[in-house]
Amino acid sequence: MNEPSKNPAAPAAMDPVTLAVLRGRLEQVADEMDATLYRSAFNPIIAEAHDACHGLYDAGSGDTLVQGKSGLPVFVGAMAFAVRAAARVARERSAPGDPAAGMADGDTWLFNDPYEGGTHANDFKLVRPFFRGGKLFCYLASAAHWHDVGGAVPGNYNPAATECWQEAVQIPPVRIVRAGALDADVLAILQANTRLPDSLWGDLNGQLAALELGVRRLHGLLDEYGDALVLQAMGEMRARAVKLMRSHIASLPDGRYSFSDILDNDGVKDEPLTIALDMTVQGERMTLDFSRTSPQCAGPVNISRATAIAACYVALKHLFPDVPANAGVLDAVDFVLPDGLVISAARPRPVGGYTETILRMIDVIFSAAAQADPTRAVAQAYGTINALSIAGHRTDAARKGQRWVMFSFFGGGHGGHSGGDGLSHGNAPISTATIPPLEILEAAYPVRFTEWSLRADSGGDGQYRGGLGANYEIELLEQDAEVFIFGERGKSAPKGIAGGGEAAVNVFSYENNNEWKTPPMVSKMVGIKLKKGERVRLQTPGGGGYGAPADRLQSSRERDLALGYVTAGAAKKEGA
């Protein structure tokens, strides 16, 4: 049924039980879309790591209404920009007098423009308008990280890029589905611009199927409860997010809290870049002023304004986790993001390494917030995803000449906090993604993990220790391959809070002719040549510590030593 429900009009006030039920049902629509894509995607970054997101977005503003609980939080803010971009393009291309402004039932818009929709070009956004009775009710949208979309580097994390076209193919908002029919011409363009056309086809189909399921589930919900009541619930959810957010901000002491940190380099020039924040709390409002941040740079650690705001959303949700995940989180926050910064860059500045920069933004927000109230904050996490690509051609008779590209990201330690030690070997705090299992990677690609272990002594000392990073060592089983690494935290360690110590820095090394080497840029390099049997090694950072090291219980230090979290030499230095 696609007509508005004939149920009675919504009551003047919604009781809490009804609101809780409808919130759960709406979240379930997004959760089922997430699950559908994870089960059907071809590439492990979606299927195993869950680098994707689905949600419902406001028909008028494009603002986030609901997001799935297993989708990447960083997409929440970014996807609102994506929905607005698709709606704007549809409006610009619409015929005069078109009441739907170019949006039609059964259409789906696709694009990967990182300057309009945020994040980077691997993340393809699909936007589907949802109609009831011929009128636009809301949007459903899907974002997912496609394995390879052209560019100079397999997997698209190109640390040497100086313009966006060196990173990936750039697709503006286009209709991939028109009135329910897939556009074969657009599909042909997409498949011609990837090293892995089968993977792209599978991932696209998974996203389309997820949106189709979302349409069916949302129609069913509206038929059951009525359009007016569900719309009222959406409004109430945002209003409650705003109210909770204002209350949390008001609980912080008024004042100005400043913190700055650095990125190792931009991959082109070996010079540090500053991410600086002045956080002002005044009553129920917060201002995040990033004016002192470095200007946009030559290399690919730039991010767009949309991505920067999404990063702030993620950090605030970590600080205030009980606030509902919708656009209301940001209604009490003012942003000062002047144009031309490394966090407000414009085309054609490269933005493919956005993950590293937003992690540093989250770090400075955590550390500034810790000055206001350390009990709410978490010490800095490991601060890099260590995007690693290994690529080559198959040499076995059955698949001779076939292209293969292994792309993956890797974990590290999270920061200590007022409730205890940090998580060891977790994923980056920008997401709820999981680190792909080594069994999946070994089954899919000609590599073998010769080590996957916790990295002793990598967590920052403190009353509550930072979590441990990890050691990964990967051996090539094919005749030859190229390796590309895009990481951070090779020079500046994750910081502690409330007197806690720093964690260990990131270390990347690779084997050539029985000699271990490190990149000149420390955390970034392109085109490392490997031969069969040679290895690459990642030693990821831990998290910063929380509280004075002198306050750590002796029993905790003894346990750390017994479990191998710290070595005897480090334990002696720390006073155990």
N, C-alpha and C positions, 0 to 999 in steps of 0.2 A: 504494500500500500504506500503510495507516494503523496496522498492528499493529507492536509493537516488533520490531526485527530479531532473528533467531535466531542471529546471529553470537556467537562465544564471548565470555565476559565480558572486560572490559578488563583488561590486565595491571597488575601492581602499580606499575610505573613506566613513564612514557611517554618514548620516545626523542625527541630533539630534531627529527629529520626528520619523524616522524609528527605531532608537535605543529605544526611549521611548515606541513605540508600541510593539516592540519585548520583551523588559523588562517586560512590563505589561502582555503580553501573556505567557511568561515563568513563571512568578510569579503566573499567574492564574492556570497553570498546577499544581503547588505545592499547591495552595490554594484549588483546587478541591479535591486533594488527602486528605488534612487535613479534609475537610468537609465530605468526604465519610466515613472516619474512625470515626469521631465524631458522625455521625448519625447511625453507625452500631455497634459500640463497646458495649460490655455487661457491663463493669465495669464503675462506675461513675467517676473514676479518669481520664478516657479518654473521656467518653461521655459528662460529665458535666464540669470537670475541665480542659479539653483539654491538658492533660499531654502527648503530642505527638508531632511529627514533621515529615515533608516530604520535600524532596528536590531533586535537580539534582546535580550530581557530575562529575568531570572531568574524562574522560576515561583513561588518562595517569597517573595523579597524585592523583586522588581521592579528590582533593580540592573542596570545596563548590562553586557551580556556582550560584544556586538559592535556596532560602528557602521560604516556605509558610509564609505569614505574621501572621498567627494565631498560628504557631508552637512555641515550646519553643526555645528561642534564645540560651540557653546553649547547645542545641543539634547541633548547627551549626558547631562549632569547633570540637565537639566530634564525629559527624557523619563522618567527613572526615577521622578520624582515623579508624572508623568502616569499611568504604568502602575499605580502604587500607588493613585492616586485612582480609576481605573476599577475596579480589583479590589475596593477597599473598597466602592464604591457597589453593585457587583454582589453582593457578600456581604450588604450591608444589605438588598437587595431580594430575596434568595433565599428560597425556601421552606424551612421547617424540614426538616432532614435531607438537604438537597441536597448530595451529595458534592463537586460541583464549585463550590460556593459561588456560584451564580448565573452562572458562566461556562460557556458551552456551545460545542461544536464548531460552526463556521459562523457564530458571532456576531462582530460588530465593534462596538465602543463608540466614540463620538465625543464630543468636547467641546472648548471653547476657554477654560475657566476659568483665568485667569492666576495665580490665588492657589493653586490646587491643582497645576497642571501647569507653572507657570512661563511666562516670556516675556510675550507680550501677546495680546489677543483675536483678532488676525488669524491667529495660529498655531493651526490646527486640528489636534488630536491624534486619531489613530485607533489604537485598541488592539485587536488580534485575538489571542485565546487560541489556542495551538497544542497539539493533543492527539495523543497516541500511545497506541493501545490503550485509549481511553476515559479516559486520565489526562492531566492538564495537564503538558506538557513544558516549555514556556516561553511567552513572549509575543512577538509581532511587533508593531512599532509604527511609525507614520508621522506625521511632523509637517510641515506646509507652510503657507506664508504665503498666505492667500486675499486676493484683490485688494480686496474691499470687503465689510464685514459690518455695515452700518448705521451708527449713531452720527451725530454732528452734522457730521462732516467727511468728504468723499469720500476713500477710502483709509485713513481711521481714525486718522491721526496728528494728533490734535487738541491743539495746545499750550495751549489755553485750558480744557481739561476740568478739572472739580473733583470728579467722581465717575465711576466706571467706566461707568455707563450712558450717559454722554455720548460715550464712545469707540466702543462697538460693542455689538451684541447679545451677551448672556451666555448661553452654552449649558452646562448641567451635563452630566456623563457620562450619555449615553443610548445605547440600541442603535440604530444606524443600519441595521444588518443583523442579522436574526434568523433563525438556521438557514438562512443562505444567501440570504434574501429581503430586498431593500431595503425599508425602512419608508417608505412614501410620505407618511405623516403628518409624520414628522420632516423629510423632504426639503422638504415644503411650507412648514414653519415657517422653514427655512433660506433658501429662495428668496424668501420674503416679507420677509426682513430684509437685503436687499442691493440696491444700485443696479444690480448686474451679475449677474442670475440665471444667464445662460448661462455666464459665467466660473466661477461657483461650481459649477455642475453639472459642468463639464468637469474642474475641479480635484478635486472629490470622486471622480469616476469614476477619475481617474488614481491617486489614493491607494488606492482599493479594488482596482484592478487590480494595483498594486504589491504589496499585501499578499497577494493571491491567488497571484501569482508566487512570492513568498517562501515561502508554504506548500508549493507544489509542489517548489521547490528544496530546502527543508529536509527534506521527506519523502525525496526522492531521496538526499540525503547520508546520512541515517540508515539508509536501506535498504542503502547501500553499505558503511558503516563500522560500523554498530551503535550503538544508543542509548547504551550504557555508555561506549564509547570517546569518543564526541562529548561526553558530559557531563563525562568526565574532562578532555578538552581544554579545555573552558570553565573548569573549575576551575583548571587549570594556567595558563591565560592570565591569570586574575585574580591568582593567587599570584605570577606573575612580575612583573606590574605593581607589586604591593606591594613585592616585593624590590628592584626597580630604583628605585622612588621612595624607599624608605628609604636606599638607597645614595647617591642624589643628595643627599638632605637632609643625610646625615652628612658629605658632602664640603664643605658650607658651614661657615664658622666659627660656633661657638655664639655667640649674642648676640641682642640686641633691635634691630631695624631699623625705623625709623618714617618715614612719609611721608604728606603730605596734599596734596590738590588740590581744586579747586572746579568746580562746575557754574555756568554763567552765571546761571541763574535757573530757576524752575519753570514759567515761562510765564504765571503769574498774578501773582506778586509779583516785582519786579525786584531781587531780593536773592540773593547767591551762597549756594550750599549746599556744605558740606564733605564730602568723602569721605576719611576718615582711616584709616590702617592702622598697627598695631603688629605687626610680624612677629617671632616668636620662634623661633629655631632651637636645639634642645637634643637633641644626639645624632641619632637617626634620626627624630625627630618635629618637626613644624612647627606652630605655632599662628598663625592669622590672626585678629587681634582688631580688629574694626571699631567698637568701642564709642564712639569719639570722633566718629563720623559724625553729621551733622545729623539731627534728628528728621524723621519723615515730613512731607510738605509738602502744600499745597493742590493744586498742579499735577501733571501727569502724568509727572514724572521719578522717581516712586517705583518700586520694584521689590519683588517678593515674595522671601521667604527662599529659595525654590527657585531663582529666577533668580540670586540673589546667589551661591549655591553653584556653580551652573553657570558663572558668570563666573570664579570662582576656578579651577575645573577648566581652563578655556580658558587662563588665564594660566600655570598650572603646566605645561600641555602645551607652551606656547611655551618655557618655561624648560628643560624636560626632554623634548625631542621624541621621544626613543627609547622612552619608556614606552608600552606598549600602551594603546589607547584603550578602557578599560573602568573600572568602578567602583573597581578597585584603586588608581587614581591618588589617590583621596582617603582611602584607609584609614590613611595615616600623617599625616593632617592634621586638626587640631582647629580648630573654628570658634567664635568668640565673636561672635554676632550678636544682641544684645538686641532684644526686640520693640519696635516703634514707631519704628524708624529709617527713613530714606529708602530703605534697602536691605533692610528687613524689614517692609514696610508691609502692612496688612491691608485687606480689603474695607471700605468702597467707595472707598478712596483710588485715584485714577486711576494706571494703570501703562503707558499706551500708548507712552510714549517710553522704554521700558526700554533700548533700544539705547544711548542716550546715557550712561546711568548705568553700565551694565556696562562700557562702554569706559573710563570714568573709574576703575572698580575695577581693571581690567587695568592702566591707567597706574600706579596707586599700587603695585600688586604688582611691576611691572617696576622702578619707581624704588626701592622698598625692597630688592628683591633685588639691585639694582646696588650697594647699600652693602655687601652681604655678598660679592659676587663680580661685578664689572662685566663680566667676560668671558662670563658666562652670559646676561646681561640684554641687552635691546634698549632704546634710548631710546624715548620715547613716540611713538606714531604720531599721526595727525592728529585722532583722537578724536571723530569725529562722522560719522554716515551722511548727514546733510543730507537727511532724508526730505522729498521735494517732491511735492505733489499739484497738478495742474492739472486743472480739471473744468469741463464745460459741456454744452451741447446742440448737436447738429448742425443746420446750417441749409440744407445742400444738399437738393435735391428728393428724392433717393433715400433719404435717412436723416433727413429733417426731424424734429426733436424728440427724436431718439435721444440717450440719455445717454452721455457718454464721461468716463472718469476715467483720467488718466495718473498713475500713482504710480511713483516710482523713487527710488533712492538713488545717491549719488555718491562718488567716490574721493578720495584724498589721499595724502600722503607717509607712508612708514614711517620709523621711527627708525634712525639709524646704530647700528652694533654693532662688536664687536671684530674682525669679519672684513671690514668694508668699509662703503661708503655704504648708506644706506637705499633701499628701493624707491620709485621715483616712481610716482605715480598708481596705487596699489594699493587693494584693498578693505580694509575694517575687519578688525582681527585677531580679531574674534569669529567669523569664518566663513571658509569656503573658497568663498563665493559670488563671482560675477563681476559687474562693472558692466554693466548691459544695454547693448548696442551702440546707438549713435545711429540706425543704419539701421533697427533693429527699432522703436524708439520713434517715429521719423518715419513709418514705414509704418503704425503702429497708431493714431496720434493726430494731430490737426491742429496740429502744431508743427514748427518748423524750428530746428535747432541752427546758430546763426550763428558760434559759436566752441566749440571743444573742444580745449584746448591745455594744455601744462604751464605752471605759474605760476612765473615766474622769481623768485628771491630768497626763496622760501617755505620752504626747508629750513634747519634749524638748522646753524650753523657748528660745526666741530670737526675733530679728526684724521680722522674719517669723517663726512661731511656727511649730514644727514637728507635723505630723499627729497623730491621736489617735490610740492606739491599741484597742483590743476588749475583752469583757468578754463572755466566752462560758461556759455554765453549762449543762451537759448531764446526764440524769437519765436513769438507766437501767430498762427495762420493762420485761425482761426475768428473770428466777429464779436465774441464776448466770452467771458470765462471768469473763474473765481475761482482764486486761488493760495493754497496753504497751505504753510508751511515750518516744519519742526521740526528744529532743529540745535543745535549747541553749539560751544564753543571760540571764541566771538565776543569774549570778554573775557580769557580766560586761555589763553596759548599752550601748545602741547605742549612739554614740558621735555626737555632733554638729560640725559645721564648722564656720569659720569667727567670732568666739566669741559666737556662739550659745550654749545652754545648752544641757545636756544629757537627754535622755528619761527615762522612768521607765523600770525596769528590768522585765523579764518574771517570772510568778508565776504559778506553777502547784500544785494542791491539789486534794485530793480525800477523800471520806467519807467512814468510816468503823465504824460500831456500834455506830452511832450518834456522831462520833468524826472526825474532819477534820485533815488530815495529809499531810505532804509534803515529797517527796523522799529524801533520804540521799544524792543522787547525784544532787539534786536540779532540774535539767532539764531532767533527764533520769531515767527510771525504767522499770523493766520487772515483769510480773506476779502479778500485783495488783488484788486481789480478790474482786469482787463486788457481792453483793446480790441485789435482786429485790428492787427497790426504792432508792438505793444508787447512788451517783452522782460523777462525776469528773468535775473539774473546771479548765479552762485555763484563765489566765489574761495576755494577750500578750503585748509586749512592743509597745511603740509609736516610732516615728522617732525623730532624733536629730533636734535641732533648728539651724537656720541660722541667723547670725548677732547678734550684741549686744542686750540683752534684753531691755536696756534703749532706744533703737531706735524703739521699737514697739509702734504703735499708740495707744493712749488711747481708741479710738473708737473700735479698734480691741480687746482690752482686755475686754471692756464692752460687746462686742458681744460674746466673748468666755464664759464669765460668764453667760450671758443670755441663751445661748444655752446648757449650762451644760458641755461644753468642759473642763472647769476648775471649781473646787469648790471654795467656798468663802474663805476657809483657804489658798488654793494654790494661789488664786488671790491676797490675802493680802500679801503673801510672795513675790509674783512677783511684787508688787507695784501697782496693779490695784486700 
